[in-house]
């Protein structure tokens, strides 16, 4: 971290780059994921006060647009003061001003802490028994993490992945998974190694519309690769059927993680409806 007075004295481009780095470091510190040695350390000034001072420096930048200035000012004046939101807002406007657009791996995202009871014991994860997903040849680490995050959040019991899926332990997968990969775990296996006692169906075009599909109480849904979708072998394995998300767009295409989220919401909705009858 650099003292506000020194930041103010820097020239335009250098000042903007240093401010962007400082706001990013502050975000990680506030989120509790700062790397060792980069934690906020100005004992003579509370961190919130430091955030306010360097934000005021940014607001004096003559190249900052009025729309950006207005948004930053509004966030800065909001009560109670939200350090994280101020830093995030300021950093992203700075990056746009510099002409650098953040990639997915630049986002400052802290994994959600596991919920605990009054004694600090981690609460056991709740899920729908027998509700499983098989990810076939998913290549994108971001998509892999997203699938785990959706599976955990929507109550799937188990995630299976094919032999040629990207490694779920890849840093970008772990990042987008928000701790869910570690929470759920996974089994890497071939189609033939999937449990034989559960119905198997696929999420793929050309099947029963999702609103008409009779979701099983327990089962394994196969979702295919970003490039080719579900393989012919997986379609043959899916003796319970094929479910499709109807679309109206010209491209009629969804990201695999988004499609899986829609499917899980509908599957859970059907399970809840049957349970309440």
C-alpha positions in Angstrom: 0.0 0.0 0.0 1.2 3.5 -0.7 0.4 6.6 1.4 -2.4 8.8 -0.1 -0.2 11.9 -0.3 2.4 10.0 -2.4 -0.4 8.6 -4.7 -1.7 12.1 -5.2 1.8 13.3 -6.3 2.1 10.7 -9.1 1.5 11.6 -12.7 -1.7 10.7 -14.6 -1.0 7.3 -16.2 1.3 6.1 -13.4 -1.2 7.3 -10.8 -4.1 5.5 -12.4 -2.2 2.2 -12.7 -1.0 2.4 -9.0 -4.5 3.3 -7.8 -6.0 0.3 -9.7 -3.4 -2.0 -8.1 -4.1 -0.5 -4.7 -7.9 -0.8 -5.0 -7.4 -4.5 -6.0 -5.1 -5.2 -3.0 -7.7 -3.5 -0.7 -10.5 -5.7 -2.1 -8.5 -8.8 -1.4 -7.7 -7.6 2.1 -11.4 -6.8 2.8 -12.5 -10.1 1.4 -10.0 -11.9 3.6 -7.9 -13.4 0.8 -4.9 -11.1 0.7 -1.6 -12.8 0.1 0.9 -12.8 2.9 2.7 -9.5 3.0 0.0 -7.6 1.1 -2.4 -7.0 4.0 -3.4 -3.5 4.9 -0.8 -2.2 7.4 -1.2 1.6 7.9 -1.7 1.6 11.7 -2.1 5.4 11.8 -5.2 5.3 9.6 -8.2 3.0 9.7 -8.6 1.1 6.4 -12.0 2.6 5.8 -10.5 6.1 6.0 -7.7 5.1 3.6 -10.3 3.8 1.1 -12.1 7.1 1.3 -8.9 9.2 0.8 -7.7 7.3 -2.3 -11.2 7.3 -3.7 -11.2 11.1 -3.4 -7.9 11.1 -5.4 -9.6 9.2 -8.2 -12.6 11.6 -8.2 -10.2 14.4 -9.0 -9.0 12.7 -12.2 -9.9 15.0 -15.1 -10.4 12.1 -17.5 -12.9 10.3 -15.4 -16.4 10.5 -17.0 -19.2 12.2 -15.3 -21.2 9.0 -15.2 -18.4 7.2 -13.5 -17.8 10.1 -11.1 -21.5 10.1 -10.2 -21.6 6.3 -9.5 -18.4 6.4 -7.4 -19.7 9.4 -5.4 -23.0 7.7 -4.8 -21.3 4.5 -3.6 -18.9 6.5 -1.5 -21.7 8.4 0.3 -23.9 5.4 0.9 -24.6 4.6 4.6 -23.4 2.3 6.0 -20.0 2.7 4.3 -19.3 -0.4 2.2 -15.5 -0.6 1.7 -15.6 -3.5 -0.7 -18.2 -2.0 -3.0 -16.4 1.3 -3.1 -13.1 -0.4 -4.0 -14.7 -2.6 -6.6 -16.5 0.3 -8.2 -13.4 2.5 -8.3 -11.1 -0.2 -9.6 -13.4 -1.2 -12.5 -13.9 2.4 -13.6 -10.1 2.9 -13.4 -9.5 -0.2 -15.6 -12.0 1.2 -18.2 -10.2 4.5 -18.1 -6.8 2.9 -18.6 -8.2 0.7 -21.3 -7.6 -2.6 -19.5 -10.6 -4.9 -19.3 -10.6 -7.5 -16.4 -10.5 -11.1 -17.4 -12.4 -13.7 -15.4 -9.3 -14.6 -13.3 -8.9 -10.9 -12.3 -12.1 -10.8 -10.4 -11.7 -10.5 -6.6 -14.0 -13.3 -5.4 -13.7 -14.8 -2.0 -15.1 -18.4 -1.5 -18.1 -18.6 0.7 -17.3 -19.8 4.2 -18.9 -23.1 5.1 -21.8 -22.5 7.5 -21.3 -23.5 11.1 -23.4 -24.1 14.2 -23.2 -22.1 17.5 -20.2 -24.3 18.5 -18.3 -23.6 15.3 -18.9 -27.1 13.8 -19.4 -27.1 10.1 -23.0 -28.0 9.3 -23.5 -31.1 7.2 -24.4 -30.4 3.6 -28.0 -31.0 2.6 -28.8 -32.6 -0.7 -31.4 -34.7 -2.7 -30.3 -38.3 -2.4 -29.5 -39.9 -5.8 -29.5 -36.6 -7.8 -26.3 -36.7 -9.8 -24.6 -35.1 -12.8 -22.1 -36.6 -15.2 -19.9 -33.9 -17.0 -18.7 -35.3 -20.3 -15.5 -33.9 -21.7 -15.9 -30.4 -20.3 -12.8 -28.4 -21.4 -13.2 -25.0 -19.8 -12.1 -24.6 -16.2 -14.6 -21.9 -15.7 -17.5 -24.1 -16.8 -16.2 -27.0 -14.7 -16.2 -24.8 -11.6 -19.6 -23.4 -12.5 -21.1 -26.9 -12.8 -19.8 -27.8 -9.3 -21.2 -24.5 -7.9 -24.6 -25.1 -9.4 -24.6 -28.8 -8.3 -23.8 -27.9 -4.7 -26.1 -24.9 -4.6 -29.1 -26.8 -6.0 -28.7 -29.9 -3.8 -27.1 -32.5 -6.1 -25.6 -35.4 -4.2 -22.7 -36.3 -6.5 -20.7 -35.1 -9.5 -19.1 -37.6 -11.9 -16.7 -36.4 -14.6 -15.4 -38.2 -17.7 -11.8 -39.2 -18.2 -11.1 -36.3 -20.5 -12.7 -33.4 -18.5 -10.4 -30.6 -17.4 -8.9 -31.1 -14.0 -11.3 -29.7 -11.3 -8.2 -28.9 -9.3 -7.1 -26.4 -12.0 -6.9 -23.0 -10.3 -9.5 -21.3 -12.6 -11.9 -24.2 -11.9 -11.4 -23.9 -8.2 -11.9 -20.1 -8.4 -15.2 -20.3 -10.3 -16.3 -23.2 -8.1 -16.2 -21.0 -5.0 -15.2 -23.8 -2.7 -17.9 -26.2 -4.0 -15.4 -28.6 -5.6 -13.7 -29.2 -2.3 -17.1 -29.5 -0.6 -18.6 -32.0 -3.0 -15.7 -34.0 -4.2 -16.1 -35.9 -7.5 -15.5 -39.3 -9.2 -13.7 -39.5 -12.5 -15.1 -42.4 -14.5 -16.1 -43.6 -17.9 -19.7 -43.9 -19.0 -19.5 -47.7 -18.4 -18.4 -47.1 -14.8 -21.4 -45.0 -13.9 -23.7 -46.6 -11.3 -26.1 -49.1 -12.9 -28.9 -48.7 -10.4 -29.8 -45.1 -11.3 -31.8 -43.9 -14.3 -29.6 -42.0 -16.8 -30.8 -39.2 -19.0 -29.1 -36.4 -21.1 -29.5 -32.7 -21.5 -29.4 -32.3 -25.2 -31.3 -30.8 -28.2 -34.0 -32.9 -29.9 -35.5 -34.3 -26.7 -38.6 -33.8 -24.6 -39.2 -30.1 -23.7 -38.1 -29.5 -20.1 -41.6 -28.5 -19.0 -42.9 -31.9 -20.1 -40.0 -34.1 -19.0 -40.8 -36.5 -16.1 -37.7 -36.1 -14.0 -36.8 -39.2 -12.0 -36.7 -39.1 -8.2 -33.1 -40.2 -8.4 -30.9 -40.3 -11.5 -27.8 -39.1 -13.4 -28.0 -36.3 -15.9 -25.3 -36.3 -18.6 -24.2 -32.8 -19.8 -21.9 -32.7 -22.9 -18.9 -30.8 -24.0 -18.9 -27.1 -25.0 -18.0 -28.0 -28.6 -19.8 -31.2 -29.5 -22.5 -31.6 -26.8 -23.4 -35.1 -25.6 -21.6 -38.0 -27.4 -23.4 -40.7 -29.3 -22.2 -43.2 -26.7 -23.7 -41.1 -23.9 -27.0 -40.8 -25.8 -27.1 -44.6 -26.0 -26.4 -44.9 -22.3 -29.2 -42.5 -21.5 -32.0 -45.0 -21.5 -34.3 -42.8 -19.4 -34.5 -40.2 -22.1 -33.4 -36.8 -23.4 -34.5 -33.5 -22.0 -34.3 -30.2 -24.0 -34.5 -26.6 -23.1 -36.8 -24.9 -25.7 -35.3 -21.6 -27.1 -36.5 -18.9 -29.5 -33.2 -17.2 -30.5 -31.6 -17.4 -33.9 -28.6 -19.2 -32.4 -30.6 -21.3 -30.0 -27.5 -21.9 -27.9 -26.7 -21.8 -24.2 -23.5 -22.0 -22.3 -23.2 -25.5 -20.7 -23.1 -24.1 -17.2 -26.1 -21.9 -17.8 -28.1 -24.8 -19.3 -27.2 -27.1 -16.4 -28.4 -24.4 -14.0 -31.8 -24.3 -15.7 -32.0 -28.1 -15.7 -31.2 -28.3 -12.0 -33.8 -25.7 -11.0 -36.5 -27.6 -13.0 -35.4 -31.0 -11.5 -35.5 -29.7 -8.0 -38.9 -28.0 -8.6 -40.3 -31.3 -9.8 -38.9 -33.2 -6.8 -40.4 -30.6 -4.4 -43.8 -30.8 -6.2 -43.9 -34.6 -5.9 -42.8 -34.5 -2.2 -45.6 -32.1 -1.4 -48.4 -34.1 -3.0 
